[in-house]
């Protein structure tokens, strides 16, 4: 494409130069201008691009990526073009006589336009063999396309096609048909007449049934029907004898055909995200099978037969994740070329949580340890309680995921996995690691979170390549000294353990900030100053020098939140919210020492115990930081009992108060300063209203009546209530030129 475009510009410029000087063109009278390349020129560049998808033959024109909405007039006059490229323009419609303008056309490409329809009369281009119309807006195809007897490749990916012409099967030479990402609901019955078809792509449509004639596609090798709405497959589906790759994922298929003629040629089979409950017997006869994936189905018990491992010797990838499998065949260890085995969860770690999304395996057959080429093994979210004793024979294993099982220990041979790089053992019941665990010399990531480990083996310090170590939520009581030897460690999590030291003393990794060197020319400029947020991050360190504090006692959990979680929130500058769950302790009542007489007074006839409680509650300990005064208080006052002679103030000693006003005056005079006359001030203020009922703000009351004797609580206005204040925004006029800068 680039070479041809260069020739176009060079020779077009040369032609204009000769025409300006009245010199005959060196290209002859039959030259093509405005982006058209002469046959001789194209033949020269076609030899250097023989392996290209677009092979230039007699004459080629490339108008790609020129933002065209209509075709140039000179293009329609060039009748000798055999290859025309109009990719990535904005063309909506082609002229009605478009095909008659290019009788020699063999290849037509208009990828990435806005075509809504194609001109009819495809019979005007009888030699057309390749058509690329991906990523347009075509809703239908003209019936005349079925007259293209030499058409071998038709690509219509990413359009809006709902149906295909009824006589579509007449395109007898068709070898490749790509119709992915359309809106097809059914296929024509004549599809089976495409005897030369080798590659059929129908992914991401709305196809709910297949025609019976699909079994007559005797040359078909690749079939993709994934992401459709198929509930079942016709019995003739298994009559195709040359299938190599079959993709049926993301449908609603319950059963596969009992007969399958392609058992000798099938190499890859994808059946993910269906509702299969069993696998057919013919699957164990596929000798050429290299990859099979049946993840996220409803397979039960033992879906693979013993014959499977004996016959499918070329299998490299086996994915049975997200089913209900409880047993594996003993012959599984005979898959000598197997490199990838997935029997775990189909949901990511962050989405899965504590749900069971894997299988239901409780043990592995001993023969699994014979898979000496196995590189990745996923067994997460099963019910495994032990591993085979010879598990260490998997010497090629690179990634191992055993998370969320019920393992209590690891076999001693586990340390023989010398190639192991990623080891995930989260959410088990492991209490002790093998003593020679440090022999895993290539280990880079080790997850042991949510286990019951109380002590790490000394050999763990030999893991010189370890970069990530997760020991969150275990039972470690002291800081492992082996951490000093892990020089390449960049992630360490020791939270939620049983250390007898404050959480801020727990070891943590402080990474060194990596920034480019500072420009020496900015020495005296603010841009050259070191950042203040990294001044304390000079080196990669692990703080483990803190010794155990014998006097330190772990605080009792207040809100059932781990202290490590709280400390982690402090380090991250986050806040935590948790509702009150412990209501066993009743908060003390809050009462004011001096009550407003306009609101309440003591009831007549209070018992001695109630009076003593009131006096004791008035002594609020200022050092009690946890005490928060509640808004609700017990009702002990009524407005009806308010009289001028019933103003009493309790003393701190809890002495009995007299009912007479004289005694009250004596008690008040012993408390207030002689220089202040509160009685006079109260009388002066109240005289304006002829009553002690001073107007006051009334806080909204609860559902029960304040004056009702049955109500136990009342709201009282006090300084603990914040009066709402809403500031109304003021609109300022916009001045001229206010936003110019």
Order of alpha helices (4+ residues) and beta strands (2+ residues): alpha-beta-alpha-beta-alpha-beta-beta-beta-beta-beta-beta-beta-beta-beta-beta-beta-alpha-beta-beta-beta-alpha-beta-beta-beta-beta-beta-beta-beta-beta-alpha-alpha-beta-alpha-alpha-beta
